[in-house]
Amino acid sequence: MNIVNRQNLWPPAGRKELLAWALYDFANSGYTTVVLTTIYSAYFVGVIAADIDARSAGTGTLLWALAVGLANFIVMISAPVIGAMADHRASKKVFLLVSSIGCVSATALLALAGPGDVWLAMSLVTLSATMFAAGENLIAAFLPELVPKENMGRMSGYGWSVGYFGGLLTLGCCLWIIYRGRQLGMADSDIIPITLLVTAGIFALTALPTFLCLRERALAQPKGEKISYIRVGFLRLRHTLQHALHFRDLFRFLLTLAVYQSGVSTVVVLAAIYAQEVMGFGRQELIVLIMVVNVTAAVGAFICGHLQDRIGSVPTLAMTLVLWIVAILAAFIATEQAQMWIAGNIIGVAMGASQAVGRALVSQFTPVDRSGEFLGLWGLVNRLSAIVGPISYGVVNYLTAGNHRQALLSTLMFFVLGLLLLARVNEKRGKTAALQAD
């Protein structure tokens, strides 16, 4: 017996439900912006791990990378199985709730980690990042149920656009708290915990509409008396891999995604370091740059989401990868901060566009009743890329005695190779395979 789709039982998703879906992107983006990208990462190295770093330079950064890397590894190996379990039980929403509570709780608990509490902070960062990534996969798995394939591009674009503004709002609130705290003479060890509580609170509050309005549109398949849901998940995943030939364009695109997303992940993690070390940006200038890039990324996601539905996902993604190539070259040749501002905003547009288009294209290649499993594979590829990309940059930077320009140039290869691999993806055939499997 296959999972029964509820689209004939429930009315089509209306604006309220679609907005509730997009608001989850708004809710969870504050976590990545504040915890992983800007405020807490610097606080971990500069305050929590300061003593260790003073004894052995670079250890704080290494420990941070290990904590985030472990989270990516956990999600990489577990995401497809969790997705398959959620499909079989028709419980994507339950899994999403658990992951959201986990991320919000771990983020709030980070406020308890003070100077010297390195292992506590690392454990909570790993837990929060794991739960965040799991939730990101699960919310994406709802997309094939909510809109027809011809509208997935713009819907994915809406979600990413709203998400970037969510990150901007949370970051703005936290920066105001930091500014006021310093005016009052408070130490960072007293201020930053407040920003973590605010980040967790905004996540929890703005995610509520998702759980109140988003519907589960599948009926669970009986698992049998002598088999666990975990084993069911592995069996479903094995079945999919055994029938990879039927989904050849999905797997070709996942390979393409793994390559170019390695470049995207590198830029997300290391662009601020490049701007600081090579272009001489100060902390305040970096934060302003990140905020502006969030806006241009939202614009890129919105525009390319619409363009994707008009001219096709593969042509739109090809244009996006060309834009990435231009952006990396612009950053490579930049010698003045004004030039880096131009490169940064091109990167913003390309980042928003590529993320929105990638998620929608995987959704278009996904049978509705296997959305959790297939979007779990999307999550696996994203996590793998988050490990491979930054490590490759670090290795090249090390081998070239700290030459960030050479390391950035090596990142260009991910986008060039991704563009070449994309030419092998047949969008029409991939969509047809998904429809035949429904």
Buried (B, 14 or more C-beta within 10 A) or exposed (E): EEBBBBBEEEEEBEEEBBBBBBBBBBBBBBBBBBBBBBBBBBBBBEBBBBEBBEEEEEBBBBBBBEBBBBBBBBBBEBBBBBBBBBBBBBBBBBBBBBBBBBBBBBBBBBBEBBBBBBEBBBBBBBBBBBBBBBBBBBBBBBBBBBBEBEBBBBBBBBBBBBBBBBBBBBBBBBBEBBEEBEEEEBEBEEBBBBBBBBBBBBBBEBBEBBBEBBBBBBBBBEBEEEEEBEBBBBBBBEEBEEEEEBBBBBBBBBBBBBBBBBBBBBBBBBBBBBBBEBBEBEEEBBBBBBBBBBBBBBBBBBBBBBBBBEEBBBBBBBBBBBBBBBBBBBBBEBEEBEBBBBBBBBBBBBBBBBBBBBBBBBBBBBBBBBBBBBBBBBBBBBBBBBBBBBBBBBEBBEEBEEBBBBBBBBBBBBBBBBBEBBEEBBBEEBBEBBEEBE
